[in-house]
Structure formats: structure tokens, C-alpha cells
Amino acid sequence: MTGAAFVPTPDQREFRDVVRALCADKVEPNAEAADRTGRFPQASWQALADAGICGVALPAEHGGGAADLTTWSMVVEEVAHACAATAVTLLVHAGAAAALARLGSEAQRREWLPRAVTGEIVMGYAQSESHAGSDVAAITTRAERDGDAWRITGVKSWITSAGVAAAYLVLARTEAGPGTRGMTMFVVPADAGGLSVGKYESKMGLRGSPTGEIILDGVRAGADAVVGEPGGAFGIAMGFLNRSRPMVGAQAIGVARAAFEVARDYVAERDAFGRKVADFQGVQFMLADMAIGLETARAMVRRAAAIVDAGGVDGEPEPAVAAAIAKAHATDVAMAVTTDAVQLLGGAGYVTDFAVERHMRDAKVFQIYEGTNQIQRWIVGRRLLGR
Ligand SMILES: Cc1cc2nc3c(=O)[nH]c(=O)nc-3n(C[C@H](O)[C@H](O)[C@H](O)COP(=O)(O)OP(=O)(O)OC[C@H]3O[C@@H](n4cnc5c(N)ncnc54)[C@H](O)[C@@H]3O)c2cc1C
């Protein structure tokens, strides 16, 4: 037992520090403007692409770094610490590309992965619909046979990187529902005839990441666009979530750590009642609770990453449960830590001079996407009760 899942190895530390420096230099400086203007921070994406970060977790045969999930969680934390909007772009991109790498045909991998690895293209993942977020089986986007090919019709909602992505993994029903059977995953280029971007969302946080509708109006997809087995995509989608949920936890930790650092430095300098605010024990306890939350959240994320990577470990929670625990805990911690950071800055926390109000707005969605935290608790509860 090396404990490496919890404590970074020297190589991981060195790599993390390189990513941290890169993000401080080339990503963080764009974060405030991306939030204020709602524009995608292309320069930040390009900086990650130039440094080879977009493909760190993708297979070596396509030029990727083949990093394990624990290492990837460290990268995600650093990018999110600098800019949450850039981090969600990276997470969805890498998740979609990883799903294609694991389940796609040789031709699909050759077509998409080399450019995904370098960051030349961004990839998106289109599963949710306006009436079907938590309840994935309720999707109504359908793909119907058209000779050897398929015609996909439906509207996907809240899709990250809408209008930026070069291709989307699209979940569609190919057999009558409802239920989890009969769903098929397709890889669909953004310029496919009949695909358009609908309404863009105006969001509380992650404002630099475009979120919008993807309208599929009889989009023709060849038989070679099917990812994995036709009809078997529900399992693919759930497997995708086991890997991505701990990474949402890592994203949450990055944002929370950024808010914590601002608050810690602020109270050390701020005067009240003839002392530094940091001298009050009530404030020290708040900072201590924030640090305890961050440390336990990071430990949970690394543990889940190790369990998911191993495909399960005897005597430990199964991957879906470990992923759910890490996601729920880390994102709840992030909401509490960012809210406390605003509190510790007083009035200065509520205005935009310091980034903590942005961090608090960004943190909220981590409790919602990739399965709400109620859904995570449902997963844990069902397993506890053997249901
Ligand atoms: C910024 C952003 C980016 C996103 N990016 C993507 C993307 O790239 N691709 C994609 O496919 N989707 C994406 N989503 C969609 C996201 O995954 C869903 O919003 C999320 O899964 C929740 O679904 P919903 O919004 O339909 O909420 P609902 O499912 O309608 O939930 C409403 C409330 O009911 C609760 N609830 C539902 N079921 C249960 C239950 N069984 N037990 C207890 N409580 C329950 C929920 O927890 C929630 O509080 C994104 C969303 C946002 C906000």
C-alpha cells in the first residue's frame, strides 16, 4: 500500500506545479472578463492546448498523456482554480473524447481523437433535454432508420460548449421507450445538416462557458456514427458519469480553494476593533472548517478516482457509489467554502472587486450538473438498502 492515491507522487507534484504556474499565467487573467462579458475564453483554451493539457487524460496511441484519473483530478483542480468556465469546457471535452476513445470505432477514433488531444477542436456531450435531466431515460430525441443510416430529431438542452464544439456525442432513442433500453450514442459533427444551436442560457455562473440548446432536425448520421452498440447507450452514459463525477468534485475543489485563499489573505490584512480580523477565534474556526472541508473533499475525490480507475476495489464502495460520494461531498463543500469566503470579506465579498462572489456563483452549479446532489444521495441510499 503506497497511499499514492491520496498523496501525490513526486512526478504528480511536479506536473501539478507546472499546470498551476501555466494557469496562473495564462488562464486566470482571462477569468474575470469571461464572467463579465459571457464570452468563451478562447485564449485560455489555446494556452491549455499549446501546453498539451487538453489530451492529458486521453490515450497515448492518439498522442494523449494517458494519465490516470487521480493525476487528471489534479489538473482539473488547477484549471478550475484559475477559471471555472475553462475547466468545465475541458472536463466535458475530455469526457466526451474519452468515451469515444473507449467505445468508438477505429475510424471514429482516427477522425476525432488526434484533434481532440491537441485541443484543435472542442468536443461536447448532448444528453439532457428540457424535461429529462436527472431522468435520463425520459429523453425523447429519437433516431430512426433511413436505409443504412439514421435520422436524428430532437432538442438537447443545457449543452456545454454549444456553438464552440466541433462535434457532440448525442444520446438518442432508437427503440420505443420509456426505459433505459433502446438508447444509442452517436458522434455528430457540429456542421452536420439539420444541426443548429438554439437558445443560449443566461447563467448565474460559469458565464464564460456557452450553454445552449442543440437542435437536431432530421440530422442524417451514417451507420458509422454509432458509438458502441446500438441500443446500449444508457450503460455507456452511466459509465461516463462514474469517471466524470469525481472530476466535477475536483473542479469544485479548485474553485473553493481559490475563494479560500482570497478570504485567508483578506482577514490577515483587514483591521477591526484594533486587531486583525484573523486574530478573532471565530474567524479562525471558520477558516479551519473551510480547510477541513477542502482536505476531506480532495481525499474523497482521489479515492474515488483510484476506485474508478481500478474498475472497483474489494472491500471499498463500488465505483458508482465512490463517485457519487466524492461528487456530492466535494460540491457541497465548495458551496459552503465559497459562501463563507464571501462572508469573511464582509461588504467587499458581495461586490465584484474580489473574485469571491464569482467563485460562489460558479460553485452553485456543481451541486446541480453531472447528476444533482439529491441524485448522488439516491445512488448511495439505494446501495445502502440493497435496492
Ligand atoms: C451549466 C450547465 C451545464 C450543463 N452541461 C450539460 C452538458 O454538457 N450535457 C448535458 O447533457 N447536460 C448538461 N447539463 C444538464 C444537467 O446535467 C442537468 O441540469 C442536471 O442533470 C439536472 O437535471 P434537470 O435540470 O432536469 O433537473 P431535474 O431533474 O428537473 O431536477 C429538479 C429537482 O428535482 C430533484 N430530483 C429529481 N429527481 C430526484 C430524485 N429521484 N430524488 C430526489 N430529488 C430528485 C433534483 O435534485 C432537483 O433538485 C448542464 C446543466 C447546466 C446548468
The ligand as a Tripos MOL2 file, in Angstrom:
@<TRIPOS>MOLECULE
LIG
   53    58     1     0     0
SMALL
NO_CHARGES

@<TRIPOS>ATOM
      1 C1        -24.2570   24.9750  -16.6550 C.3       1 LIG1
      2 C2        -24.8130   23.6470  -17.0430 C.ar      1 LIG1
      3 C3        -24.1140   22.8540  -17.9350 C.ar      1 LIG1
      4 C4        -24.6270   21.6120  -18.3330 C.ar      1 LIG1
      5 N1        -23.9570   20.8870  -19.2830 N.ar      1 LIG1
      6 C5        -24.5300   19.7600  -19.7790 C.ar      1 LIG1
      7 C6        -23.9330   19.0820  -20.8960 C.ar      1 LIG1
      8 O1        -22.8650   19.4600  -21.4020 O.2       1 LIG1
      9 N2        -24.5700   17.9990  -21.4030 N.ar      1 LIG1
     10 C7        -25.7450   17.5360  -20.8730 C.ar      1 LIG1
     11 O2        -26.2580   16.5540  -21.3810 O.2       1 LIG1
     12 N3        -26.3460   18.1600  -19.8210 N.ar      1 LIG1
     13 C8        -25.7820   19.2680  -19.2720 C.ar      1 LIG1
     14 N4        -26.3790   19.9390  -18.2260 N.ar      1 LIG1
     15 C9        -27.6650   19.4370  -17.6880 C.3       1 LIG1
     16 C10       -27.5480   18.8890  -16.2840 C.3       1 LIG1
     17 O3        -26.8710   17.6660  -16.2920 O.3       1 LIG1
     18 C11       -28.9650   18.8150  -15.6690 C.3       1 LIG1
     19 O4        -29.4180   20.1360  -15.4890 O.3       1 LIG1
     20 C12       -28.9700   18.0670  -14.3720 C.3       1 LIG1
     21 O5        -28.7300   16.6950  -14.5750 O.3       1 LIG1
     22 C13       -30.2900   18.2250  -13.6000 C.3       1 LIG1
     23 O6        -31.3770   17.9150  -14.4200 O.3       1 LIG1
     24 P1        -32.6230   18.9250  -14.5030 P.3       1 LIG1
     25 O7        -32.0730   20.2790  -14.7050 O.co2     1 LIG1
     26 O8        -33.5820   18.3880  -15.4910 O.co2     1 LIG1
     27 O9        -33.2580   18.8710  -13.0700 O.3       1 LIG1
     28 P2        -34.4840   17.9440  -12.6200 P.3       1 LIG1
     29 O10       -34.1410   16.5410  -12.9310 O.co2     1 LIG1
     30 O11       -35.7480   18.5090  -13.1570 O.co2     1 LIG1
     31 O12       -34.4550   18.1540  -11.0520 O.3       1 LIG1
     32 C14       -35.2130   19.1570  -10.3780 C.3       1 LIG1
     33 C15       -35.0470   18.9050   -8.8730 C.3       1 LIG1
     34 O13       -35.6000   17.6280   -8.5640 O.3       1 LIG1
     35 C16       -34.6530   16.8510   -7.8720 C.3       1 LIG1
     36 N5        -34.8460   15.4310   -8.1910 N.ar      1 LIG1
     37 C17       -35.0270   14.8690   -9.4020 C.ar      1 LIG1
     38 N6        -35.1080   13.5380   -9.2880 N.ar      1 LIG1
     39 C18       -34.9780   13.2550   -7.9710 C.ar      1 LIG1
     40 C19       -34.9810   12.0520   -7.2060 C.ar      1 LIG1
     41 N7        -35.1040   10.8630   -7.7860 N.pl3     1 LIG1
     42 N8        -34.8250   12.1530   -5.8650 N.ar      1 LIG1
     43 C20       -34.6700   13.3660   -5.2610 C.ar      1 LIG1
     44 N9        -34.6480   14.5270   -5.9390 N.ar      1 LIG1
     45 C21       -34.8030   14.4740   -7.2740 C.ar      1 LIG1
     46 C22       -33.3150   17.3630   -8.3840 C.3       1 LIG1
     47 O14       -32.2600   17.0200   -7.4960 O.3       1 LIG1
     48 C23       -33.5710   18.8500   -8.4510 C.3       1 LIG1
     49 O15       -33.4340   19.4230   -7.1760 O.3       1 LIG1
     50 C24       -25.8590   21.1470  -17.7920 C.ar      1 LIG1
     51 C25       -26.5490   21.9490  -16.8620 C.ar      1 LIG1
     52 C26       -26.0460   23.1870  -16.5030 C.ar      1 LIG1
     53 C27       -26.8310   24.0350  -15.5400 C.3       1 LIG1
@<TRIPOS>BOND
     1     1     2 1
     2     2     3 ar
     3     2    52 ar
     4     3     4 ar
     5     4     5 ar
     6     4    50 ar
     7     5     6 ar
     8     6     7 ar
     9     6    13 1
    10     7     8 2
    11     7     9 ar
    12     9    10 ar
    13    10    11 2
    14    10    12 ar
    15    12    13 ar
    16    13    14 ar
    17    14    15 1
    18    14    50 ar
    19    15    16 1
    20    16    17 1
    21    16    18 1
    22    18    19 1
    23    18    20 1
    24    20    21 1
    25    20    22 1
    26    22    23 1
    27    23    24 1
    28    24    25 2
    29    24    26 1
    30    24    27 1
    31    27    28 1
    32    28    29 2
    33    28    30 1
    34    28    31 1
    35    31    32 1
    36    32    33 1
    37    33    34 1
    38    33    48 1
    39    34    35 1
    40    35    36 1
    41    35    46 1
    42    36    37 ar
    43    36    45 ar
    44    37    38 ar
    45    38    39 ar
    46    39    40 ar
    47    39    45 ar
    48    40    41 1
    49    40    42 ar
    50    42    43 ar
    51    43    44 ar
    52    44    45 ar
    53    46    47 1
    54    46    48 1
    55    48    49 1
    56    50    51 ar
    57    51    52 ar
    58    52    53 1
@<TRIPOS>SUBSTRUCTURE
     1 LIG1         1 GROUP 0 **** ****
